[in-house]
């Protein structure tokens, strides 16, 4: 799984849960656990040509943490201006902002073209990298 996919997955999960009322999960100021807590929200993620896998999102501090089994956690921190900073150990930070037309979010990095997280019907999302095939994200 590429860094772009992980960053996009982080944004996608954060967005879906925020829209679904993630505040109900509560915040834990301690360092996030190595495994997702019981209150984490589960998603099924399917990359182009890949098999579906589970990803979990939970509230933490002033943001969120995403757990994908076998991968380094992804941290989403509020930028205090309506967007987020997405960071994973060993990866460059990404900056996430709402799309002006309300269709989703834009993920910006210093080294890659913009990636878009686009709302779909029935609560699903598409993660669309520039020039690539979309990844499907479905809340479970």
Residue, then its C-alpha position, 0 to 999 in steps of 0.5 A: x500500500x503506497x503512502x498516498x493510499x495511506x494518507x488518503x485512507x486517513x482522510x477518508x476515515x476521518x471525514x466519514x466519522x466526522x460526518x457521522x458524529x464522531x464526537x460520540x466516540x470521546x477523546x483520550x489524551x493518552x498516547x493512542x494504543x497499538x490496537x484500535x479501542x473497542x469504540x473505534x469505527x470500522x471501515x472496509x477499504x478496497x483499493x483498485x485490483x485489491x482485496x478488501x481490508x479493515x481499517x479503524x478510526x478512533x478519536x484521540x486528543x484533538x484529532x483522530x488515529x487510524x489503525x490498519x492491521x500490520x501498518x503504522x498508525x496514521x494521526x489526524x490533527x486539527x489545524x484549528x482552521x477547519x482542516x487537518x494535518x495527517x501524519x504517519x511515522x516516517x512519512x511527510x505530512x499531508x494537509x487536508x481541506x474541505x472542497x469549496x463545492x461541498x463534494x468532499x476533501x482535498x489532500x495536499x502534499x509537497x511531493x505529489x499531485x492533489x488527491x480527492x476524497x469524494x462523497x458518494x451515495x449511501x454513505x460511501x466515499x471514493x479516494x481519487x488520486x490524480x491519474x489513478x483508479x479510485x479506492x472505495x471506502x465503506x463504513x461497516 
